[in-house]
Amino acid sequence: MPTVLLTGSSRGIGAATRDMLEARGARVIGHSTRGDDARDGATDGARDSASEIAADFLDPPAPQMLWEEALDTAGGEIDVLVNNAGLFRGVPLDASDIEWLDAWEDTLRINLTAAAQLSRFAVRHWQETGRPGRIVHVASRAGHRGDSPQHWHYAAAKGGMLALHKTIARAYAGEDILSFAVTPGFTDTAMAGDYLASRGGPGLLADIPLGRVAEPEEMAAIIAFCALDAPASMTGATIDANGASYVR
């Protein structure tokens, strides 16, 4: 079974994905950061272990340091990259200019630029070794339909991740380097719960025909499928998982 580098693996979707991949026999090298504002796994190291590497993606060199340490831990071979780490922090339109800009830069750095850096290292690794590889990008429904007025930056970052995914898929399929994306809607994690409460709680569920938010294990099942089982012809695909709150 493959070796997987999974960012944001300490909680939420990331922790559920780690459990599912390991139950399938994959070797998972996890990642955690420090901070209080991350979503679905990019936070305070709630599940630190010997195979979980700390890296703060707000620091531009951190993705390269993570990749190199993970590659060393893996003995020089990584088969799958899962870009799951993310920051979900709102900023009001009438915030100060510097506060608004800082929120954009932090969100784009963590949600998009770090994922792009890691994807680049992964693609180059597979090209240099001649090995096949897979990248799974955990994007968001927001990348398709936008988000709240306080989350322009989050929607823009996730839309950028989808464009990154499609570009990788089209550019490297002939080298057996595959790319998949998952676009969750609301998922039952701590940060999503806070967001639901801030937007009216149960009233917001009226926008979800399924009548509930997703469970992290549901997202993990899709990620694991893309990482381990999806046929090569699916490269470039984006899998929506939002309870029919956005259909294309």
Helices and strands as residue ranges (DSSP letters): E 3-6, H 12-23, E 27-32, E 38-39, E 52-54, H 62-73, E 80-83, E 86-87, H 97-108, I 109-113, H 114-129, E 133-138, H 142-145, H 152-172, G 173-175, E 177-184, H 190-198, G 201-207, H 216-224, I 225-229, G 232-234, E 238-241
